[in-house]
Amino acid sequence: MFRMLPPKLRSLHQPSSLSHAKLNELDRLTTETLVRSLQPGEKGSLKVRPDGTVLDGHHRIHILRLRGVDVDILSREIVEQSDLAE
């Protein structure tokens, strides 16, 4: 049976706009800790639009990409445009 992969993650922000202080702080965490923090149901989970645009998790995704992690396969919470208005 064929299983569709979710859309590739797309950053809402340019890497240059990310907080260097936050990146330095998060870079001290293990890869496993960062991945676990993005799981659905966790505070600060990876939230994306249906097209893969990242709404929450930018800094952690950036660090994981630098570490060579395939972030596009991570579980995520899909946030519809109508959910943002609430």
N, C-alpha and C positions, 0 to 999 in steps of 0.2 A: 504494500500500500504506500502511496506517495504522501509525504507529509510536507506541507509548505513551511518554509522558514519565515520567521517574522522579518519585516523590512529592516535593512541595515540602519543602525543608529546614525542620526544626523544631529550635529550640534547646533543649538540655537544661537550660541555665542562663538566668537572667534577665540582661539586659544590665548591670544594676547590680552583678552579682556578678563581672563580668569585671575583670581586673587593669588598672588605668589605666596602670601602668608598661609592661606588655606591649603594650597598645593603642598607646601613644605610640611605642614602639620599632618596632612593625610598620607604623605609619602612615607611617614614613619610606620604606618600600619602595614600589616602583612597583606599579601594579595588575597588570601582566604578571607580575612576580616573585611576587606573592601568589597569583595564579591558578595559575601553574606549580608552586608549592610544594604545592598541594592535589591535584595530579594523581596518580592511582593509580600505585604503584611508587615514589613519592618518600617519603623519610623524613618522617613527619608528614602523610601524605596525608589527604585528606578521608575520614573513616570515618563511616558512618551505619548505623543499623538499617534493616531493610527498610521501615519506615514513614516514613523520612526524618529521624528523630531524630539529630542530630549528636552523635557521640562524640568526634571529634578534628577540630579546625579552627575552634572557636568564635570565637576572636579574629579570625582572618583573614576568616571569613565576615562577622562584624560590620562590619569595616572595608570590605569589598567592598560590602556592602549600603549603607553610608553613601555610597559613591562611585557608587551607582546601577547596580552590576553585577547582572545577573540570575543570582544564585548557584544558583537552582533547576535550571539546565541544566548545571551543572558535572558532570564525571565524578566518580565516587565509588567507594569500596570499601564493599561491603555486608558488615556484620558481623552474623552470626546470633547469637542469645542463647547458643547452645551454644559458639560460638567464644570467648566471653568467659570461660567457665569453665576454659579450658585454661591 
